[in-house]
Amino acid sequence: MRVTRLSHCVYHCRYHIVLVSKYRKKIFNDGIFSYFKERAKEITEHHPLIVILEENHDKDHIHLLVSIPPTIAVGAAVRIIKSNLVRELKRRFSFLKRCYYGSDGIWSDGYFVSTVGINEEQIRKYIDMQGKEDLGRTMELFG
């Protein structure tokens, strides 16, 4: 497990995020997704604490594994990802302007998110061992 260090915290916050196309239109093919992946890397250049670790797609939605620090709300990170990518996708693929005529976006208003934490059993064991084991055991559990 890799942790990230900031000036006042150390964290490992990973999220599984699913972004759905507006009206569930089947707009994501391999070409668009390839361009999406290329543009997604730029998000980290401008927002270095938001790191897209994995991405994949189906015809009407995209799955992301994202590292987001506890200093940024998940909703804010999703808004950054959605807004930065929609401009570039609509500019590059003109058919998206026709698909969503009169609309600013290509994304559904909502999104799915779930946390991807370290093993729950390890956490339970760590909590159970508090005060019983030497502090040096922490790295054995989480290292």
C-alpha positions in Angstrom: 0.0 0.0 0.0 1.3 3.4 -1.0 0.5 6.4 1.2 0.7 10.0 0.2 2.1 12.7 2.6 1.0 16.3 2.8 2.2 18.8 5.3 -0.5 17.9 7.9 -1.7 14.4 6.9 -0.7 11.1 5.5 -3.5 9.4 3.5 -4.5 6.5 1.3 -7.9 7.6 -0.1 -8.9 5.8 -3.2 -12.4 5.9 -4.8 -14.2 4.0 -7.5 -16.1 6.5 -9.5 -18.5 5.8 -12.3 -19.5 8.7 -14.7 -22.5 8.1 -16.8 -23.2 9.7 -20.1 -26.2 12.0 -20.2 -29.4 10.1 -21.2 -27.3 7.0 -21.1 -26.3 7.6 -24.8 -23.8 5.1 -26.0 -21.1 7.6 -27.0 -17.9 5.9 -25.7 -16.1 3.8 -28.2 -12.4 2.9 -28.2 -11.4 6.1 -30.0 -13.2 8.5 -27.7 -12.0 6.6 -24.7 -8.4 6.7 -25.9 -8.7 10.4 -26.1 -10.4 10.5 -22.7 -7.4 8.7 -21.2 -5.0 11.1 -22.8 -6.9 14.2 -21.5 -7.4 12.6 -18.0 -3.6 12.7 -17.5 -3.8 16.5 -17.8 -6.1 16.7 -14.8 -3.2 15.6 -12.6 -0.9 18.2 -14.2 -3.3 21.0 -13.2 -4.6 19.3 -10.0 -1.6 17.3 -8.7 -3.5 15.9 -5.7 -6.2 14.3 -7.9 -4.6 11.2 -9.5 -6.5 8.9 -11.9 -4.9 5.5 -11.3 -7.1 3.3 -13.6 -9.8 3.9 -16.1 -12.1 1.8 -18.3 -15.4 2.2 -20.1 -18.5 0.7 -21.4 -20.6 2.3 -24.2 -22.5 4.6 -21.8 -20.3 5.1 -18.8 -16.7 5.3 -17.5 -15.1 3.7 -14.5 -12.3 5.4 -12.7 -10.0 4.6 -9.7 -9.0 7.9 -8.3 -6.8 9.0 -5.4 -8.3 12.1 -3.8 -6.8 13.7 -0.7 -8.9 14.3 2.4 -8.5 18.0 1.8 -10.7 17.9 -1.4 -14.3 16.8 -1.3 -15.1 13.9 -3.6 -17.9 15.9 -5.2 -15.4 18.7 -6.0 -13.0 16.2 -7.6 -15.7 14.7 -9.7 -16.8 18.2 -10.8 -13.2 19.0 -11.8 -12.9 15.7 -13.8 -16.2 16.2 -15.5 -15.8 19.8 -16.5 -12.3 19.5 -17.7 -13.0 16.5 -19.9 -16.3 17.6 -21.4 -14.8 20.7 -23.2 -12.0 18.7 -24.8 -14.2 15.8 -25.9 -16.9 18.1 -27.4 -14.2 20.1 -29.2 -12.5 17.0 -30.6 -15.6 15.0 -31.5 -18.1 17.2 -33.2 -20.8 14.6 -33.2 -21.1 15.1 -29.4 -22.3 18.6 -30.0 -25.1 17.2 -32.2 -25.9 14.4 -29.7 -26.3 17.0 -26.9 -27.6 20.0 -28.9 -28.6 22.8 -26.5 -26.8 21.2 -23.6 -23.4 22.1 -22.1 -22.4 18.7 -21.0 -22.2 15.1 -21.9 -22.4 13.8 -18.4 -25.4 12.7 -16.3 -25.9 15.0 -13.3 -25.0 12.3 -10.8 -22.3 9.8 -10.3 -21.5 6.7 -8.4 -18.7 6.6 -5.8 -17.5 4.0 -3.4 -14.4 4.0 -1.2 -11.6 1.5 -1.9 -9.9 1.1 1.4 -7.4 -1.2 2.8 -8.6 -4.6 3.9 -11.4 -4.3 6.5 -10.0 -7.4 8.4 -6.7 -5.7 8.7 -8.4 -2.6 10.2 -10.4 -4.7 12.7 -7.2 -6.5 13.7 -5.3 -3.2 14.1 -8.0 -1.8 16.3 -8.2 -5.0 18.3 -4.5 -4.9 18.9 -4.4 -1.4 20.3 -2.6 -1.3 23.6 -1.7 -5.0 23.3 1.1 -5.0 20.8 4.3 -3.0 20.3 3.8 0.0 18.1 6.3 -1.4 15.7 3.7 -3.9 14.5 1.7 -1.2 12.6 4.0 -1.5 9.6 3.6 -5.2 9.6 -0.1 -4.9 9.2 -0.2 -2.0 6.7 3.3 -2.2 5.0 
